[in-house]
Amino acid sequence: MTLFAAPRISCEVVEPCGDEVARIFNIQRYSLNDGQGIRTVVFFKGCPHTCPWCANPESVSPRIETVRRESQCLHCTPCLRDADECPSGAFERIGRDITLDELEREVLKDEIFFRASGGGVTLSGGEVLMQAPFATRFLQRLKRLGIQCAIETAGDAPASRLLPLAKACDEVLFDLKIMDVDQARAKVKMNLPRVLENLQLLVREGITVIPRLPLIPGYTLNVENLRQALTLLASLGITQVHLLPFHQYGEPKYRLLGREWSMKNVPAPSAQEVTAMREMAERAGFQVILGG
């Protein structure tokens, strides 16, 4: 009998996805936090950034991963470590490839909820811009059916990938993180000048942009970072901002993936800290929404 003390991960390497097939890791139904109304959120796999506070660590790798849940493992001999063959379901595959037709059928199961609530479909990740050709074609299909569409993105990609996708949206949930160029590059591998140029481009094109600012202790939860973000947004005529306080909800996923959760000893912002950030934004003339 073979015993495993810790989660093990394997990765399936396949050809990159294109405009006909995408790689996703979850479809979340009945979401109220990723756009207006009741949403179905499609999570795309793969992200170029290294945010230490990421609540979806399973989204980072573009590869399909297999994880093992110790509590369900029968410690079979021999163990094939195959999600399809595992008798107890202890081995789980994270990520799957899906075609345009398949994904359309999946999300349209919820069409009645979109129509009744003013909701729709949001594409998230990971970073959806890594699979922009597919995402653009998919949203164009939904728009022809009258479905409200949104994406969540950090905007860190060539404008040639972002703009066609954004034009297929009713709104873009745009994440602004570390506002210092050098720190953004060092801490999260983000090309901040490109991000800010893309944000300005979307506004010039008349696309509805909803900025979202995570409040992360040690990274973005400080007056100067918020001041820089608010100054930029005000100059673009944006008057609404979402503040997203840090939480520990992603910690079990790191354990499942066998990865170190570097933020495990970082407390969530206190009510006083969140209130101070909210009041600062409100004094600057912004409508503030806490959470997504």
Secondary structure, DSSP 8 states (H G I E B T S, - for coil): ----SS---EEE------SSEEEEEEEEEEESSSSSSSEEEEEES--S---TT-S-GGGT-SSEEEEE-GGG----SS----TTT-SSS-EEEE-EEEEHHHHHHHHHTTHHHHHHHT-EEEEESS-GGGGHHHHHHHHHHHHHTT-EEEEEE---S-HHHHHHHHHT-SEEEEE----SHHHHHHHH---HHHHHHHHHHHHHTT--EEEEEEE-TTTT-SHHHHHHHHHHHHHTT--EEEEEE--STTHHHHHHHT---TTTT-----HHHHHHHHHHHHHTT-EEEE--
